[in-house]
Amino acid sequence: MINSLEKGIIIRSTGSWYTVYTDDGQLRLCRLRGKYRIKGIRTTNPLAVGDLVGFRLEEGKQTAVIHHIEDRKNFIIRKATNLSKAAHIIAANMDQALLVVTLQSPRTSKGFMDRFLVTAEAYHLPVSIVFNKYDLLDELQIAEQNQLIAAYEKIGYNCLAVSAVSGFGLEELKQQMKDKVSLFSGHSGVGKSALINAIDPNLNLRIGDISEYHSKGKHTTTFAEMHQLSFGGWIVDTPGIKEFGLYELEKETLAQRFPEMRELMTQCRFANCTHRHEPGCAVKEALEQGDIAAFRYTNYLNMLIDDETKQKNI
């Protein structure tokens, strides 16, 4: 049956309808056949942008029905804002994620950055951190950004400083995206749509203003959507994320999602070390020696506390 289906990739998801880009370059409006659950994961969306599907045209109609979904090589997920569901799948089958952050207008918190990175680590998704709005920074802010970049590059994350306005750093970003499926994510207002337009003006995505009162961006993207790049590859544009809630990350494995801690864990005296109060902790020793960034360790502790609070409330 699967061999008799037409195949394609979901490039847009709006409610119960999906736009599928077919293997022969056509666009098909599809719906999902019946109810569909993925390996018991309770989600707000059974299918996501980036999913590879098999479908069949409905008789006498231009619309189609999805009958099959290919196994995902990866996906990224966050806690759903809808409390009746457990999670929301942002996108699937990506080569890399580009986390767009800014030091001002608005300022991206390091806690948000690390929650995204931890989630990407859990789902085996490589991440580069894109520091946008370089043109707005003064000398002190540039120095602060360089310190952040040094801290993240030290633990293996590729970092880029760019400006959608001046074009600074865009050629390097473009080369990194060429012929890959790249997820663009970040807070509202960090300039994701402006960056995408600067990289590929043919896309002409809508750009929003920064709210003067909150200094946060107004949502311009209301659903995830894939766009084909003129120079090769695809970009997944996502709605701006205000908060990034961790989904099913257990405290026992949390430290493994921090590359700098993962390297040291086998050197701890206790196999079940939480890296908080235990003697002989290699992670705490590295922290005291300055080999682990203090803000990363603080964010780790905050995630542990969040998990423990959640467990108490269950």
Number of C-alpha atoms within 10 A of each C-alpha: 7 12 7 9 15 17 22 23 23 26 25 21 22 13 10 11 15 23 22 29 20 19 11 9 9 9 15 19 18 22 19 17 12 8 6 14 11 12 6 7 13 14 20 18 19 15 24 24 27 29 23 22 22 23 25 16 16 11 8 6 7 10 16 23 19 21 18 18 18 11 12 12 13 17 20 22 22 21 19 19 14 11 9 10 14 16 22 22 19 23 24 24 21 23 18 20 24 25 22 26 27 23 19 17 18 20 14 21 12 14 18 19 19 19 20 24 22 23 22 20 17 20 15 16 21 16 21 20 22 25 23 27 25 22 15 14 16 10 8 9 14 16 12 14 18 14 12 16 19 15 17 18 14 15 15 13 17 16 20 17 23 22 20 21 15 12 15 16 17 20 12 12 19 17 12 14 23 16 17 16 23 24 28 23 24 27 28 26 29 27 27 29 24 20 24 22 17 20 20 16 13 12 15 12 19 10 18 16 14 18 13 9 6 10 14 20 21 16 17 18 18 11 15 22 23 24 17 16 21 14 13 14 14 22 26 24 25 24 20 23 15 14 15 20 19 19 15 14 15 13 17 11 13 20 24 17 21 19 15 21 23 14 14 17 20 15 12 19 13 15 9 12 19 19 21 11 9 14 13 14 20 21 26 21 16 15 15 12 10 10 14 19 18 12 13 20 20 12 17 23 18 13 22 19 13 14 19 13 11 10 9 7 7 5
